């Protein structure tokens, strides 16, 4: 394999004969990755064709994750919760419970956690699955991942699920909307939205989500009984009811994108205030070149009694934030 072949897929390289994928973390997202500038992961193969396929898939997943994290950095406040959005949030609540159940059943970390619960329960006699022991497995490591849960792990999971299901049932009977509020907020935040329980339609959304949460745990118990219950795909939601992004909304993300002095923050905020005063603070998606030209002229007008350098500096700060919203956050569409 030549170096030219290796360069066809960005970030693909070999280390110790095994292919690796390197993906650069966008500047504005580095604080959410603990300052990391790149992510590197092994593709677990020395075959170039297989590595290229895996790298393409993993790179796509990371780009999607970047998009989700970027959206969640500055959540938009919901002025009201429509029926469509309430239905979508409820669907996501149910799906999140089933996805968690999938992880406990399928991922090694989940099975390890269940084994730990089983061992602690045996010592404390708090949760002992009836008639189940946990003899050590003597299965070859290559096959153990194909066998799924052991009887002890499955029984422990079923016991835990029954407790959670009973709790969900009690909360539904009591109409305890607070029980599901954190999960609804989390799902909304994932979509880049701020869920306010006092907004119009929010109570109805919580009621729907509480029912969905109860149904999800009933579904999990069906899985424990050996029934087929598929995890639904993540529901997409319309953001029509959310407030559009404005220049001040991107300031926090710009501020966190890289180290800056406090003087820079204050200078940027002063420029934002002037921009809002002149333009009326329109949504970023509605900005025009004419507004930018008018803002420049307004800053330099003699009636404002500012030096040409001050006017230039304030215009530069505003342009920097707008360019950041356009190039880094992609919140402004390029004019045709």
DATAMO-V570247 format. One record per backbone hydrogen bond with DSSP energy under -0.5 kcal/mol. NH is the residue of the N-H (numbers start at 1). CO is the residue of the C=O. If there is no record, write none. Layout:
nh->[NH NH]
co->[CO CO]
This chain:
nh->[6 7 8 9 10 12 13 15 18 19 20 21 22 23 25 29 30 30 32 33 33 34 35 36 36 39 41 43 48 51 52 53 54 55 56 57 58 59 60 61 62 63 64 65 66 67 68 69 70 71 72 73 73 74 75 76 78 79 79 81 82 86 87 88 89 90 91 92 93 94 95 96 97 98 99 100 101 102 103 104 105 106 107 111 112 113 114 115 116 117 118 119 120 121 122 123 124 125 126 129 132 143 144 145 146 147 147 154 155 156 157 158 159 160 161 162 163 164 165 166 167 168 169 170 171 172 173 174 175 175 176 177 179 180 181 182 184 185 186 187 188 189 190 191 191 192 193 194 195 196 197 199 200 202 205 206 207 208 209 210 211 212 213 214 215 216 217 218 219 220 221 222 223 224 225 226 227 229 232 242 243 249 250 250 251 252 254 255 256 257 257 258 265 266 267 268 269 270 271 272 273 274 275 276 277 278 279 280 284 286 287 292 293 294 295 296 297 298 299 300 301 304 305 311 312 313 314 315 316 317 318 319 320 321 322 323 324 325 326 327 328 328 329 331 332]
co->[2 3 5 6 8 9 20 18 15 45 13 41 11 39 37 26 26 27 29 29 30 31 30 30 33 23 21 19 46 47 48 49 50 51 52 53 54 55 56 57 58 59 60 61 62 63 64 65 66 67 68 69 70 70 72 192 194 77 241 200 80 82 83 84 85 86 87 88 89 90 91 92 93 94 95 96 97 98 99 100 101 102 103 107 108 109 110 111 112 113 114 115 116 117 118 119 120 121 121 127 129 140 140 141 143 143 144 150 151 152 153 154 155 156 157 158 159 160 161 162 163 164 165 166 167 168 169 170 171 172 171 175 176 177 177 178 180 181 182 183 184 185 186 187 188 189 188 76 193 194 195 196 79 199 201 202 203 204 205 206 207 208 209 210 211 212 213 214 215 216 217 218 219 220 221 223 222 227 230 239 77 246 246 247 248 248 250 251 252 253 254 254 261 262 263 264 265 266 267 268 269 270 271 272 273 274 275 276 245 283 284 288 289 290 291 292 293 294 295 296 298 301 302 307 308 309 310 311 312 313 314 315 316 317 318 319 320 321 322 323 323 324 324 325 325]
